[in-house]
Amino acid sequence: MANAASAAMAEQTMIESAFDHAAYATRPQAARANEGDSRGRRFAAQDRAFVAITRSFAALVLVALAGILVALVVEAWPALRTFGAGFLVGTTWSPADDVYGAVVAGYGTIVTSAIALAIAVPLSFGIAVFLTEMCPARLARPLGIAVELLAGIPSIIYGFWGLFVLAPVLQAQVQPLLAATGLPIFAGPPLGIGVFTAGVVLALMVVPFVASVMRDVFQTVPPVLKESAYGLGCTTWEVVRHVVLPYTRIGVVGGVMLGLGRALGETMAVTFVIGNANRLSPSLFAPGNSIASTLANEFAEADPALHIPSLFALGLLLFVITFVVLGVAKWLVQRSAARAGV
């Protein structure tokens, strides 16, 4: 009975569909054309609305960037007008004398970031290669998650750990060995805290970001390319060097720049271990300062006359440094892609 009812309903549906098709076919051609034009106009209007919405989202980023830049320039203008180019080349930062120069903070920012990248990039590269090429399948996922979890640790925790755990270890074990090399950058007593320690802490903070990005882009390499290289007798290092890295160079550079951006703007962890001394020293063991640590230490008690505008000028300088570094990185990537014919 049920089968008969189902068959009857199916037959009725087919008959109704045939009548609908016949009715549409017998409609005037002009009516069908008008219906098609109306649908086309509706779809075109939807596309225009979608393009306008997405374009507004992109423009919002540019507006926010321009707003930040304008706000920094306006707030920093009293200091820039008073000191002029001397602010960029001055080595004295004295709130008591109302004299401010950005060299010490800028030097600390650049040097600590350079130390961080010098340590973090090789470590991150090794982690990414191990996870994608040599790690057993049952361990690759847990280790990858562990690396990503390191990125979620608050920076103030890194600062506490660096001050109370890492700094004593570096002072007792690492810095004496580096001082024994006789290099000027490792001269002076091993104090534990200083520019070198800040760079090491930043490196440990940067590693999870760079390693995660490198691992993800290494996984995008088509397996057939690597299998072909292995089939020709290449070693793992040769496959990574001649197949994986050329295929993923843009993503690798992006990961390094992400880590550099984190290192340039890091505040609390650096404030704990850099020493917070407004003096310029060629030794990496000496205490120093960075732009971020200077802002964190002095902004709350700064005088609104010239001190606060000078701090805003430091923020503007950090903004410019970051913009220039990212711009150079983008240019290098585009130049490399053009040479490769991509």
C-alpha positions as CSV (number, residue, x, y, z in Angstrom):
1,M,0.0,0.0,0.0
2,A,2.8,2.4,1.0
3,N,4.7,1.6,-2.2
4,A,1.6,2.3,-4.3
5,A,1.0,5.6,-2.6
6,S,4.7,6.6,-3.1
7,A,4.5,5.7,-6.8
8,A,1.3,7.7,-7.2
9,M,2.9,10.8,-5.5
10,A,6.0,10.5,-7.7
11,E,3.9,10.3,-10.8
12,Q,1.8,13.4,-9.8
13,T,5.1,15.3,-9.2
14,M,6.4,14.4,-12.6
15,I,3.1,15.5,-14.2
16,E,3.2,18.9,-12.4
17,S,6.8,19.5,-13.4
18,A,6.0,18.7,-17.0
19,F,3.1,21.2,-16.9
20,D,5.3,23.8,-15.3
21,H,8.0,23.3,-18.0
22,A,5.4,23.5,-20.7
23,A,3.9,26.6,-19.2
24,Y,7.3,28.3,-19.0
25,A,8.1,27.2,-22.6
26,T,4.8,28.6,-23.9
27,R,5.3,32.0,-22.2
28,P,6.2,34.8,-24.5
29,Q,9.9,35.2,-25.2
30,A,9.8,38.9,-24.0
31,A,8.5,37.8,-20.6
32,R,11.3,35.3,-20.2
33,A,13.9,37.9,-21.2
34,N,12.5,40.4,-18.7
35,E,12.7,37.8,-16.0
36,G,16.3,37.0,-16.9
37,D,17.3,40.7,-17.0
38,S,15.7,41.3,-13.6
39,R,17.6,38.4,-12.1
40,G,20.8,39.7,-13.7
41,R,20.3,43.2,-12.3
42,R,19.6,41.7,-8.8
43,F,22.8,39.7,-8.9
44,A,24.8,42.7,-10.1
45,A,23.4,44.8,-7.3
46,Q,24.4,42.2,-4.8
47,D,27.9,42.0,-6.2
48,R,28.3,45.8,-6.1
49,A,27.1,45.8,-2.4
50,F,29.6,43.1,-1.6
51,V,32.5,44.9,-3.3
52,A,31.6,48.1,-1.4
53,I,31.5,46.4,1.9
54,T,34.8,44.6,1.5
55,R,36.4,47.7,0.2
56,S,35.2,49.7,3.2
57,F,36.8,47.1,5.5
58,A,40.1,47.5,3.7
59,A,39.8,51.3,3.8
60,L,39.1,51.1,7.5
61,V,42.6,49.6,8.1
62,L,44.2,52.5,6.1
63,V,42.1,55.1,8.0
64,A,43.1,53.6,11.4
65,L,46.8,53.5,10.3
66,A,46.6,57.2,9.2
67,G,44.8,58.1,12.4
68,I,47.5,56.6,14.5
69,L,50.2,58.3,12.6
70,V,48.5,61.7,12.7
71,A,47.9,61.4,16.5
72,L,51.5,60.5,17.1
73,V,52.8,63.5,15.0
74,V,50.4,65.9,16.7
75,E,51.3,64.8,20.2
76,A,55.0,64.6,19.5
77,W,55.2,68.0,17.7
78,P,56.2,70.1,20.7
79,A,59.3,67.9,21.2
80,L,60.1,67.7,17.5
81,R,59.8,71.5,17.2
82,T,62.0,72.1,20.3
83,F,64.8,69.7,19.6
84,G,64.5,69.2,15.8
85,A,66.9,66.7,14.3
86,G,68.8,66.8,17.6
87,F,66.1,64.5,19.0
88,L,67.1,61.7,16.6
89,V,70.9,62.0,17.2
90,G,70.9,63.1,20.9
91,T,72.3,60.6,23.5
92,T,71.0,62.4,26.6
93,W,67.7,61.6,28.1
94,S,67.3,63.7,31.2
95,P,63.8,64.6,32.5
96,A,65.4,66.7,35.2
97,D,67.1,68.9,32.7
98,D,64.3,68.7,30.1
99,V,66.7,67.4,27.5
100,Y,65.7,64.4,25.4
101,G,67.4,62.3,22.8
102,A,66.3,59.1,21.1
103,V,69.6,57.4,20.4
104,V,69.9,55.3,23.5
105,A,66.3,53.9,23.3
106,G,66.5,53.4,19.5
107,Y,69.8,51.6,19.9
108,G,68.5,49.3,22.6
109,T,65.4,48.5,20.5
110,I,67.3,47.6,17.3
111,V,70.1,45.7,19.1
112,T,67.7,43.5,21.2
113,S,65.6,42.8,18.2
114,A,68.7,41.8,16.2
115,I,69.9,39.5,19.0
116,A,66.4,38.0,19.2
117,L,66.3,37.2,15.4
118,A,69.8,35.9,15.4
119,I,68.9,33.3,18.0
120,A,65.2,32.7,17.1
121,V,65.4,32.2,13.3
122,P,67.8,29.2,13.3
123,L,65.9,27.7,16.3
124,S,62.6,28.2,14.5
125,F,63.9,26.8,11.3
126,G,65.2,23.7,13.0
127,I,61.9,23.2,14.8
128,A,59.9,23.6,11.6
129,V,62.1,21.2,9.6
130,F,62.0,18.6,12.4
131,L,58.2,18.7,12.7
132,T,57.6,18.5,9.0
133,E,60.4,16.3,7.7
134,M,61.8,14.1,10.5
135,C,59.4,13.9,13.4
136,P,57.4,10.7,13.8
137,A,53.7,11.2,13.0
138,R,52.5,10.4,16.5
139,L,54.7,13.1,18.0
140,A,54.4,15.8,15.3
141,R,50.9,17.0,16.4
142,P,51.6,17.2,20.2
143,L,54.9,18.9,19.7
144,G,53.4,21.4,17.3
145,I,50.6,22.2,19.8
146,A,53.2,22.6,22.5
147,V,55.1,25.1,20.4
148,E,52.0,27.1,19.6
149,L,51.1,27.2,23.3
150,L,54.3,29.0,24.1
151,A,53.0,31.9,22.1
152,G,50.1,32.3,24.5
153,I,52.2,32.8,27.6
154,P,51.9,36.5,28.8
155,S,54.9,38.6,28.3
156,I,55.1,39.5,32.0
157,I,55.6,35.9,32.8
158,Y,58.6,35.8,30.4
159,G,59.8,38.9,32.2
160,F,59.6,37.3,35.7
161,W,61.2,34.1,34.4
162,G,64.0,36.1,32.7
163,L,64.8,38.1,35.7
164,F,64.8,35.4,38.4
165,V,65.8,32.3,36.4
166,L,67.5,33.2,33.1
167,A,69.5,36.2,34.2
168,P,71.4,34.3,37.0
169,V,72.1,31.4,34.6
170,L,73.5,33.7,32.0
171,Q,75.5,35.6,34.5
172,A,77.1,32.5,36.0
173,Q,77.4,30.2,32.9
174,V,77.2,32.0,29.6
175,Q,78.5,35.6,30.0
176,P,81.9,34.6,31.4
177,L,82.5,32.3,28.4
178,L,81.5,35.1,26.0
179,A,83.7,37.6,27.9
180,A,86.7,35.2,27.5
181,T,86.5,35.7,23.7
182,G,87.9,39.2,24.1
183,L,85.4,40.8,21.8
184,P,84.5,44.4,22.6
185,I,80.7,43.6,22.5
186,F,81.2,41.2,25.3
187,A,83.4,43.4,27.5
188,G,82.7,44.4,31.0
189,P,81.5,42.5,34.1
190,P,78.7,39.8,33.7
191,L,75.8,41.6,35.3
192,G,73.1,39.1,34.3
193,I,70.6,41.8,33.3
194,G,71.3,44.0,30.3
195,V,70.8,44.2,26.5
196,F,72.1,40.7,25.9
197,T,69.7,39.1,28.4
198,A,66.8,41.2,26.9
199,G,67.7,39.8,23.4
200,V,67.7,36.2,24.7
201,V,64.3,36.7,26.4
202,L,62.9,38.2,23.2
203,A,64.3,35.3,21.2
204,L,62.4,32.8,23.3
205,M,59.2,34.8,22.9
206,V,59.6,35.1,19.1
207,V,60.4,31.4,18.5
208,P,56.8,30.1,18.8
209,F,55.5,32.6,16.2
210,V,58.2,32.1,13.7
211,A,58.3,28.3,14.1
212,S,54.5,28.0,13.7
213,V,54.5,30.0,10.5
214,M,57.5,28.1,9.1
215,R,55.9,24.8,9.9
216,D,52.6,25.8,8.3
217,V,54.2,27.0,5.1
218,F,56.5,24.0,4.9
219,Q,53.5,21.7,5.0
220,T,52.1,23.5,1.9
221,V,54.9,22.0,-0.3
222,P,53.3,19.4,-2.6
223,P,54.5,15.9,-1.5
224,V,55.3,15.0,-5.1
225,L,58.0,17.6,-5.3
226,K,59.8,16.2,-2.2
227,E,59.3,12.6,-3.3
228,S,60.8,13.4,-6.7
229,A,63.8,14.9,-5.0
230,Y,64.2,11.9,-2.7
231,G,63.8,9.6,-5.6
232,L,66.8,11.3,-7.3
233,G,68.9,10.6,-4.3
234,C,68.7,13.9,-2.4
235,T,69.3,14.0,1.3
236,T,66.9,15.7,3.7
237,W,69.0,18.8,3.9
238,E,69.2,19.0,0.1
239,V,65.4,18.6,-0.2
240,V,64.8,21.4,2.4
241,R,67.4,23.7,0.8
242,H,66.5,23.2,-2.9
243,V,62.8,22.3,-2.8
244,V,61.1,23.4,0.4
245,L,62.8,26.8,1.0
246,P,62.5,28.1,-2.6
247,Y,58.8,27.0,-2.7
248,T,58.0,28.7,0.7
249,R,60.4,31.7,0.8
250,I,57.7,34.3,0.9
251,G,55.9,32.6,3.8
252,V,59.3,32.2,5.6
253,V,60.1,35.9,5.3
254,G,56.6,36.7,6.5
255,G,57.1,34.6,9.6
256,V,60.5,36.2,10.3
257,M,58.9,39.7,9.9
258,L,56.1,38.6,12.3
259,G,58.7,37.7,14.9
260,L,60.6,41.0,14.3
261,G,57.4,43.0,14.8
262,R,56.8,41.2,18.1
263,A,60.4,41.8,19.2
264,L,60.4,45.5,18.3
265,G,57.3,46.3,20.2
266,E,57.7,44.1,23.3
267,T,57.4,46.0,26.5
268,M,57.0,44.2,29.8
269,A,59.5,41.3,29.4
270,V,62.2,43.7,28.1
271,T,61.5,46.2,31.0
272,F,62.2,43.5,33.5
273,V,65.7,42.4,32.2
274,I,67.2,45.2,30.1
275,G,68.4,47.2,33.1
276,N,66.6,50.5,32.3
277,A,69.7,52.7,32.1
278,N,69.7,55.7,29.8
279,R,73.3,55.3,28.7
280,L,75.0,54.1,25.5
281,S,77.5,51.3,25.8
282,P,79.2,49.1,23.1
283,S,79.0,46.1,25.4
284,L,75.9,43.9,25.2
285,F,76.4,43.0,28.9
286,A,75.7,46.6,30.0
287,P,72.3,47.8,31.1
288,G,70.4,49.7,28.5
289,N,66.9,50.8,27.4
290,S,64.5,50.4,24.6
291,I,61.7,52.5,23.3
292,A,59.0,50.3,24.7
293,S,60.7,50.0,28.1
294,T,61.2,53.8,28.3
295,L,57.5,54.4,27.6
296,A,56.5,51.8,30.2
297,N,58.7,53.2,32.9
298,E,58.2,56.9,32.4
299,F,54.8,57.7,30.9
300,A,52.8,57.5,34.1
301,E,55.0,60.2,35.9
302,A,56.0,62.3,32.8
303,D,55.7,66.1,32.8
304,P,53.3,67.3,30.2
305,A,55.6,70.1,29.0
306,L,58.2,68.3,27.0
307,H,58.5,64.9,28.6
308,I,55.2,63.5,27.4
309,P,55.7,64.9,23.8
310,S,59.2,63.3,23.8
311,L,57.7,60.0,24.8
312,F,55.2,60.4,21.9
313,A,58.2,61.2,19.7
314,L,59.7,57.9,20.7
315,G,56.5,56.1,19.8
316,L,56.5,57.8,16.4
317,L,60.1,56.7,15.9
318,L,59.2,53.1,16.8
319,F,56.3,53.3,14.3
320,V,58.7,54.6,11.6
321,I,61.3,51.9,12.3
322,T,58.6,49.1,12.1
323,F,57.2,50.6,8.9
324,V,60.7,50.8,7.3
325,V,61.6,47.3,8.3
326,L,58.4,45.8,6.9
327,G,58.7,47.8,3.8
328,V,62.3,46.6,3.1
329,A,61.2,43.0,3.8
330,K,58.4,43.4,1.3
331,W,60.7,44.8,-1.3
332,L,63.2,41.9,-0.8
333,V,60.4,39.4,-1.2
334,Q,59.2,41.0,-4.4
335,R,62.7,41.3,-5.8
336,S,63.3,37.6,-5.0
337,A,60.1,36.6,-6.7
338,A,60.9,38.7,-9.8
339,R,64.3,37.1,-10.1
340,A,62.7,33.7,-9.9
341,G,60.2,34.6,-12.5
342,V,57.2,34.2,-10.2
